[in-house]
Structure formats: C-alpha cells, structure tokens
C-alpha cells in the first residue's frame, strides 16, 4: 500500500503549520483545538523547518517547567525531519517510525509538504489491507 492511499482516505483536513517564532503556548492551543498531535514548523507554510509534537512539549515541561510555554517553537521542535513521499510504501514508513520512535511523518512532494501521516493512519491502513486480503483468500478457498 502507498502513502498516497492513506492521504486520500484522510480527506482534506490540511496540514497545520506555525512560524518558528510562534510560542509553544500558542502552538499547544492549535494542537488542542484541532485534536492533533503535531504541527509543522515552517517559515513559508510549504517547506518544513521542523515539527513540534505533544511529546516534545511534555518532555520539556517535565525537564524545565512552565517557562518553556513562552519560548518559540523553534527551541523545542525536531529539526532533523524524517519524511516520505506519496509513492512510499506504508511498510517502509511504519518501519522508519518504529525505528525512530516517532508517530508523525510529513509527506513531501518536490520539497513541499502535501500532508502528514501518523502511525495510527499507517496501522489503520495496514489492518484494512490485511482484512481485504483475508476476505479474498477466504473467497478463493470457498470457491467464490
């Protein structure tokens, strides 16, 4: 299965981005309001400079206290992004996420963000694919 199929099934929710100077407090309001786990950090809204996740915020809150809420997201974001393309195989994406211990991956086309997929999106797609294969095999066995 390809990443493009996951993006198609997600609909047109869009990608939430913030500027590098956006405060962590402002970013977490966006996360909460949209019930999402990450925002992309981008100067131009197209090319990713980094990603900020709930985990990033919680980790720094635990280490340094609430003063991090007034810092820019650029101070907490992950800037060494692992990305994929819409033609990437979901198995490869799942392996990268598992090995890297992260849950969200930007999808790029010609260097620009076209979507973000989560580990949950990938698992859901894989389960759907396995269910379809199971039904097809059962149909073959039953002679249907």
C-alpha atoms as one frame of an Amber mdcrd trajectory, in Angstrom:
protein
   0.000   0.000   0.000   1.193   3.512  -0.792   1.197   6.653   1.344  -0.980
   8.312  -1.323  -3.804   5.915  -0.418  -3.603   6.992   3.223  -3.661  10.667
   2.264  -6.695  10.075   0.035  -8.576   8.310   2.826  -7.843  11.135   5.300
  -9.705  13.708   3.229  -8.838  17.381   3.047  -8.075  18.209   6.690  -4.910
  20.016   5.647  -1.597  20.454   7.390  -1.307  22.696  10.413   1.795  24.859
  10.383   3.223  27.500  12.668   6.015  30.021  12.249   9.322  29.279  14.045
   8.775  32.268  16.362   5.291  31.099  17.450   5.274  30.487  21.187   4.893
  26.966  22.495   1.764  28.146  24.317   0.179  29.267  21.032   1.163  26.006
  19.345  -0.402  23.825  22.019  -3.644  25.775  21.673  -3.644  24.800  17.982
  -2.940  21.168  18.902  -5.789  21.105  21.411  -8.310  22.982  19.267  -7.753
  20.673  16.302  -7.254  17.467  18.275  -3.932  16.772  16.585  -0.588  15.541
  17.891   1.816  17.690  15.893   2.243  20.917  13.999   4.804  21.535  11.316
   7.107  24.468  11.802   7.633  26.388   8.569   8.714  29.891   7.664   6.693
  29.840   4.439   3.966  27.264   5.165   5.256  24.987   2.399   8.770  23.842
   3.269   9.184  22.209   6.686  11.803  23.576   9.060  10.789  21.202  11.843
   7.959  19.506  13.669   6.617  20.030  17.185   4.772  17.209  18.900   2.865
  16.855  22.133   5.703  14.647  23.343   8.247  17.404  22.698   6.229  19.810
  24.828   5.568  17.378  27.672   9.212  16.298  27.817  10.436  19.890  28.103
   7.724  20.841  30.592   8.894  17.978  32.798  12.563  18.944  32.429  12.389
  22.731  32.610   8.961  23.731  33.872   6.301  26.039  32.525   8.775  28.658
  31.310   9.018  26.650  28.058   5.491  27.794  27.208   6.822  31.274  26.442
   9.650  30.026  24.238   9.448  29.878  20.442   8.583  26.504  18.942  11.947
  26.584  17.168  13.577  25.967  20.569  11.695  22.690  21.096  10.997  21.406
  17.590  12.634  18.421  15.982  14.558  19.866  13.068  16.090  16.670  11.701
  12.929  15.509   9.946  12.314  12.077   8.542   9.912  12.433   5.628   8.329
  10.304   2.946   6.778  10.749  -0.488   3.257   9.907  -1.588   4.732   6.959
  -3.509   6.405   5.499  -0.406   5.294   2.072   0.768   3.444   2.033   4.076
   5.589  -0.862   5.315   8.725   1.283   4.897   7.080   4.254   6.608   5.938
   2.099   9.520   9.461   0.716   9.918  11.008   4.206   9.917   8.505   5.416
  12.515   9.060   2.376  14.708  12.845   2.537  14.468  12.901   6.292  15.084
  10.287   6.110  17.849   8.118   8.883  16.436   4.451   8.959  15.445   4.094
  11.597  12.725   5.773  11.940   9.348   5.498  14.786   6.843   4.766  13.769
   3.261   6.686  15.842   0.727   6.367  16.358  -2.999   9.071  18.418  -4.720
  10.255  19.556  -1.289   6.845  20.906  -0.247   4.554  19.441   2.393   1.419
  17.816   0.993   0.334  16.036   4.148   1.239  14.489   7.474   0.541  10.878
   8.325   0.520   9.329  11.754   1.497   5.882  12.902  -2.201   5.361  13.628
  -3.038   6.193  10.000  -0.491   3.642   8.793  -1.675   0.914  11.170  -5.318
   1.533  10.196  -4.406   1.247   6.504  -2.421  -1.930   7.087  -5.277  -3.515
   9.053  -7.706  -2.641   6.270  -5.359  -4.142   3.693  -4.974  -7.353   5.724
  -8.756  -7.626   6.107  -9.236  -7.313   2.336  -6.585  -9.976   1.702  -8.257
 -12.265   4.238 -11.636 -11.889   2.529 -10.091 -12.577  -0.871  -8.329 -15.704
   0.377 -11.480 -16.959   2.102 -13.383 -16.392  -1.144 -10.803 -18.385  -3.085
 -10.866 -21.221  -0.556 -14.654 -21.328  -0.556 -14.706 -21.266  -4.355 -16.461
 -17.923  -4.643
